[in-house]
Amino acid sequence: MQRTGTPNAPQQGRLARHLFLATLILVVPGTHGCGKNLGSPLDSDPGRIGLLVCDVNDARQEPKNLSRHFTSEAPPDRQLLSKLRKYSVAEVGSATVTGDQATIKVIVRDEAAGKEVGTVEWTFVKKGEMWKVKSAPMP
């Protein structure tokens, strides 16, 4: 059987579904989560702070890696480390930056239970060109 350039009906259906899903992924932005904050360019301070929240989330199982994201004046204590191991975090919206200080809303999620635990506000301080977590309250 010779192939032609026209797909048959089942192939057209699959193609249509794939195009639809690809469109959803590209067009429907998320409201929170790592890399989903499309309102802040990554080369801006709010974008860098959003990425820092993502880095904290990624490093939450490794206390040595996690500590480098915090200021030396306010390293994470045992209670915070314990909560960060249990919960995932993601930025909500864009950071508010005032000089070398910033805040951002962070959503906290219990991955094991599959539910959100709460939303908190984290604070940051800029050290040279790097942003560091100054305060990371958890519910």
N, C-alpha and C positions, 0 to 999 in steps of 0.2 A: 504494500500500500504506500503510495507516494504522499508525502506530507505537503500540505499547502500552507500558506501564510495565515489562514483563518483558523482560530481555535474552535473546538467543538463546544457545545453547550456546557458540559461539566467544567471544562477548562475556563470558559468565560466566567462562570460562577465563582470559581476559586480566585481568578484574577481580580474580579470585582471586590471580593471580600478582602483580599490582601491590600488592594488600593485604598479601600475604606479604612482599614486598620492603620495603614501608613499615614493617611490623612489625619486620623484622630491623634496619633502620636505627635505629629508635627504641628497641628493647629490648636489642639486643646491644651493650653498650658496648665501646669499644676499651681496650686495656691501656696504650697509649702513643700519643703524637702530639698535635699541637696541637689544643687544644679537646676532647680526648677524656678528659681527666682529670676525671671527674665527681665524684671524691671531694673536690675542693677548690673551694669557691665562689669565683667570680672576684673577689669583694670581700675575700677573705682574703689574707694574705701568701703562703701556698703557691699559691693561685690566680694571684696577680700574678706570682710567679716562673715558674710554668708558662707564662704568657702572654709573659713576657720571653724565654724559650727560643724560643717561636714567633716573636717579633719578630726575634730574632737569625737564625733560619732564613730568615725572609722577607727580611731585609736583607743576607744573606750575599754577594750579588753586587754590592753597593754599599758599598765600604769606608768612604765618608764617613758613610753612614747607619748602618753597623754600629758604628762607633767610639762613637757616642753611647750605646750600650747597656752600655759598659764603664766601669769607674771611671777617672778621670783618672790615678790612680796606676798602673794596669795596662792601658794601651790594647793592643788586639790588635797583635801583631807580624806581620811579613811571612809567616812560616811558618804562623801560625794563619790569617791571611787566605787564604792559598793553599789550606789544607785545607778551610776553610769554603766556598770556592768550589766545591770538588770534592764535598764531602759535605753531606748534609742532616742536621739534628739534630732530635730531638724528646724531650720529657720522658718519663720512665718513672716512673709512680707520682706521689707527692706530695712536695713539698719538706719538708725538716726544718729548722725555724726555731728558732734560739736567740738571742733578743734581736735585734740588728741584723745577725746572721750567718745564712747559710742554705746548705744543700747540696741538690742534686737529682741523681739519676741521669739521664744523657742517652744515648740510643741514637744511634749514628752510622751512617749508611747511604750507601753508594756508589750513587748513583742510576743512573749509566751502566752499572754491572755488575749492578744490580738485587739487591744483597745487603747484609746488615748487616756492618759492619766491626768493631763493638765497642760496649761500653757503658763510659762514663766518668762521673766525678763532677765536677760543676761547683760552684764556690762563688760566693756572692753576698754583697754588703754593702748595707745600707740607708743611703742618703744622704738625710736629711730624710724625705720620704714616698715616695721613689723607690728601687726596687731596681736595683742595677747588677751586672754580671758582674765578679767579682774574678779568677776563674781559670777558664779553659775548656780543659783539656787535651784533646787529640785523639789517637786511636790512630795 
